[in-house]
Amino acid sequence: MLNQINGLHHVTSLASGAQANNDFFTKVLGLRRVKKTVNFDAPHVYHLYYGDERGHPGSVMTYFPFEGAKRGTPGTGEVSVTSFAVPVGTLGAWEARLQDLNITGVTRDERFGQSRLIFRGPDGDVFALVEQDDPRTGWASNGVSSDMAVQGFHSVAMRLHDTGSSAELLQFMGYEEEGTQGSVRRFRMENGNGADVIDLEQIDTNPARQGAGSVHHVAFSVPDKAAQLEVRQALMDTGYDVTPPIDRDYFWAIYFRTPGGVLFEVATDEPGFDRDEAPEHLGEDLKLPTQHAHLRDLLESKYLAPIED
């Protein structure tokens, strides 16, 4: 069993528009945009990162907003719900805020003894706010006070045709099975970074088709490149096809496809989002990977419409 993984690092999804995406995460959820850059493989598309004050691992939601992209079709082999942790006793305030801002799909329920508020993003993606005692400090802005601010991820839930092989993978990665509620199995990373929970739901339906509102991949946190290489070797020894480490400017990444179809990434906590911007100015300027720096004028004039904050 691996012992290098600390919990979630980030979650990356697809969107149909940069402005609406930015408005939802900064002006509705009150997260900080900690980086404005581009997709390494499609530099005409933004890559936007939202999180806490410094974009700590376990707090960062990222998006590729392909302008005008069609919505994905829900199904198996995908992340179905991305959940954020909020302070205990704040769901009432959040429910009122979301309703006042005309957010769709706002409902309440309880999972594994925790109250949660479910709602939908601008592309139909499903989110939840989960009350829990959490020492992490959220980013307070745009009407979200510090005593109710999102503290980081709580969990991701994956919808799978069969949970067996993915459960074995999570246990190999260091997660422990905590319990079952209906068709959902919960796994937790003990002594993790706070973003510690993965839920696996078994359901008999058609495979998902990715599009706007779909999660592209889930990333797990390791402290550094040495730990990442250890994880990579262990996964390959177990039979997984894992990419070599890829420099993503703010972390190093490796990728592999899970038995259930979800794409997993293992990302380093270093060097972080302040490697090319001062902490007080994170996410303000367009930052381009070195290989795309020569395209700045073209990208800004033709492809990347300014985002109004």
N, C-alpha and C positions, 0 to 999 in steps of 0.2 A: 504494500500500500504506500502511496506517495505521501510525503509530509511537507512538501514545498508550497502547496497551494493555500492561499489565505482567504478564499471566498471569491466573490465576483470582482472584476476589474471594471468592465463597461459593458453596455449593451448597444448594439448598432442596428438601426432600422432604416427603412426606406420611406420616403415622403414624396408628395406630389408638388410641393412648393416651399421654397426657403422662407419667405416672409411669414406665411401662416404657421410654419413649424417654429420659427423663432418666437413669434408672438405667444404661441401656446406655452412653450416651456419657460419663457422669461416673464411674461405678463400674466399668465394664469397660474402656473405652478411656482413662479418666483425663483426658478433656478438661475444661476449665473451662466452666461455664455462664456466659456473659458477658452475657446479656440474657434477661429474662423479660418478654415483652410479648404483644400480641395481633395477630392477623391484621387488617390495615387494612380488608379488605373483609368480614370475618366476625369481629367482635370477641368473639363468644362462644367463639372458638377461640384457644388459646395460639399464640404464635410464639416458639419457643425457639431460642437461638443458643448453639453450643458452639465453643470454639476454644482458642487459646493464652492466655497470661496477659492480654493486652490485646485479644484478638480481632482480631489483625492481618489485613489482607486476605491471602487465600491460605491461611487456617487455619480458616475458619468454616463449620461445617455447621449448617444451620438446618432447623427442622421446623414444619409445621402439623399438630398431632396432633388429628385429628377423631375424637372418642371413638367406638369401635365401628366405624370405617370398614372396609369390605371391602378385601381385598388387590387390588392391581392385577394385570393379566395381562401377563407379559413379551412383548415383540415388537419390531418395528422402530419407529424414530422416538422413541427414548428413550435416556437414560443407563442403561447396563447395569451398570457397576461404578464405584464411587467409591473411589479409592485414596489412602492417606495415606503420607507418608514417615516412616520410622523409622531410627534409626542402624544402620550396618552391624554385623552380628554379633548382632543382637537378635531375629531371627525365632524362634530356639529358645526364648527366654524368653517371647516373645509366644505361641507355639504352646502352651506348657505352661500359660500363664495362661488362654488362651481355653478350652482343654480342661477345666481345673479349674473354670471358671465355667459349664461346660455350654453353650458357644456352639456353634451348629450349623454344618455345612458347612465345617469347618476342613480345608483342603487346601493343599498347596504346589505351586508351579510356577515357571517362569521365563519372563519376557517381555522381549524385546530385551536379553538378557544380565543382567537384574536379577532377583534372587530375590524372590518375593512369597508372602504368606500370605493365602489367600482364606477368607472366612467370611461368615456371614449375620447381619443384625440381627434385632430382634424381629418385624419385619413381613416378613421374607424378603428384604429389600434386601441386595444383594451389595456387600461391601467387600473391600478388599485392603490389606495393609501391605507396603510396598516398601522394601527396604534401599537407601539411597543416602547418599553423603557430602553433608551439608546443614548449613549454618551456623546455621539457625534453631533457636531454643531452645523445647523443648516444655514443657508444663505438667505438673508432677509431683504426683500426688495419688492417693488411694485405692489404694495399693499399686503404682502405676506410678512407678518411680524416674526421676530426671532423665536417667540414662544410657540409658534405653530409651523415653522419652516421645515421643509423636507430635509431629512437628515442623511439621505443616501438611499441606496437600494435596500429593500427587505428581501426580495426574492424574484425569481422568474418561475413561471409555470410552463411546462412543456406538454403538449398534447400529442400522444403517441399511439400507434396501433398496438404496440406491445411494449410494456415498460421493463421487461426482464433484463435485456442486455444493457439498456441505458442505466438501470439501477446498479448493475455490476460495475459499469464504468465509473459511476459516481463514487461508489465505495472504494474502488481502486484509487480514485483521485483524492481520497481522504474524507469523504462525506460519510455520515452515519445515518441509517434509517431511523426516523424518530417516531413515525406512526402512520396510520392510514385513516382517511375519512372518505367513505364511499369509494369511488374509483381513483382517488388521489393518494399517492404515497409521498410523504415528506422526508427530505434528506437535509441534514444540517452539518455545517462545518464548525466543529467545536474550536473555540479560541480563534475565530476568524477575525476579519476586519469589520464586521458588522453587517456586511452584505452576505449573509451566511446560508440562506435557505434556497433549496431547489425543490419544486413540486413536480411530480410526474403523474399525469392523468392518462389512463388508458381508455381509449374510445374507438369504436368501430365506425369509421367514416372515411371519406376519400382523402387522398393526400392533398396537402395545402398547395396553392400556387402563389408564388411570391409576387408582390406588387407593392404599391404604396400602402402603408400601414402594417407591413410585414416586418418581423425581426429578421435581419440578415444573418447575424451571428451573436453569440454570447461569449464574452471574454472573461477568463479567470486570472486572478492576480498571483504573481510570484514576485519576490523581492528584487531579483536581479537576473542577469544573463546566465550566470553560473547555475542558478536554480532552474531556470528555463531549460537549459541544455540537459540537466538531469531528468526533468519531466519528459522532454522529447525522447530521450533514449529509452526511458522506461515504457513510454507509450509504443514506440516502435518495437521494442522487445515483446510487447503484448500483441503485436500484429497490426497496429494502426499505421496508416500512411500519413505521416506528419511532414509538413513543409519545413524547409530550413528556416532559421530565424530571419525575419524581414524587418528592416529599419523603418518604423513608422514615425520617425522624428521625435515623438513624445514617449514612445515605448518601443520595445522590440516585440514582435509577434510571431507565433507559430500557429498553424491552423490544421485541423483534422475534422473529418465528418464522423458523427456518432452513429451507432447502430440504428437509432431511431430517425436519423435523417437531419438532425439539427447540426449546424456548423458550429464547432467550438474553436475558440482561440485561447491561447495562454499568453498573457501579456506581462511585461516587466513593469514594476512600479517606477523604475527610473527610465529616462531622466526627468519626466514630468512636464507639465504644460508651461512652466516658467523658464524653460530653456531658451526661449527666444522672445519673451515678453516679460516685463516687470510684473510682479504679482498684482499690483494695483491697476494694471492695464490689460489684464488677460482678456482675450477675445475681441479686442477692439479693432485691430488691423488685420487685413487679409495676409496670411502667412502661406507661402508657397514652398513645397518641397524643392530641394536644390535642382532636381532634374526638370522642374516645370517653371523655374524662375524666369526663364527667357520668354515665357508666354504671358507674362503679367498684363501687358498692354492689350493683347488680343482678348484674354479672358475677361478683363474688366470692361472692355468696350463692347464685347459681343455676346458673352455667355453668362457672366455672373452679375445679375442685376443687384444694385445696392440694397442692403437690408436696413430698413429703418428701425432704429431701436426705440 
